[in-house]
């Protein structure tokens, strides 16, 4: 068994695995604690069909925006408004932590596998320099597609943020038993969003390290280099995935008993709101959610690289 692991994953060591799990878990926990309210605001903007903008009255535009963001709490105190941005915190914590372990811990494993088995093909088709970057991006894309296994937690998180009446008063086990496979609603749209989005995230970061910082080993990047590379990858990921993310979010935010398929939602969106609606929330995501992704991606990469060196050295003593 160990020989098989060594042949397919040449960098397989328990210290490396521990480093990837610890680094990605820490990033997930910190992201939930700091950015959950921001994510709630973005999801509510993306699912809202209310025309917030009023060219005649600025005050009406502000009131409409407040209704979308704070829902029934929009007339309450500032503290009550703020606490209303924490629905589905338990679902968010479970989803985000598992997602970060899977995405940031899994991508290096997938990259090791592709490098060991298909590196020569990547280098043959894309060249030695570009091949490494494309390999990192492809590993991220494949991991992103597989992220649909976590979809039920994501669905419940989004429902709690945008349509809480759909799950109010129902325990997690009751929801799973009652809804079954409907919790995987939007799986195809999730995979369609994640494939290019994760390709751009990991590929953009790798490209920045390769072409801007000229790093031979990406793990040798300093934290400022990691941070700037993460900005490039996260910005590309958010912009590329945004139209599909709008459809995915609307599919998942529907009531369980009244679902519409993604194509129907897309057609209805284009007819009633226009193509610009596919980019609803993009500015918010770039200015607020983008930093969230940059933050967690940077923390995960830095901790994983640091802990890999520390734990592997300890293991080898």
Protein Blocks (a to p, Z undefined) as FASTA:
>chain_A
ZZmmmmmmmmbcfklmmmmmmmmmmmmmmmmmmmmmmmmmmmmmmmpcbdfbafkbmklm
mmmmmmmmnmmmlmmcfklmmmmmmghklmmmmmmmmmmmmmmmmmmmmmmmmmmmmmmm
mmmmnojklmmmmmmmmmmmmmmmmmmmmmmmmmmmmmmmmmmmlmgoiafklmmmmnmm
mmmgoklmmmmmmmmmmmmmmmmmmmmmmmmnopablklpcfklmmmmmmmmmmmmmmmm
mmmmmmmmmmmmpcfklccdfklmmmmmmmmnojmlmmgoklmmmmmmmmmmmmmmmmmm
mmmmmmmmmmmmmmmZZ
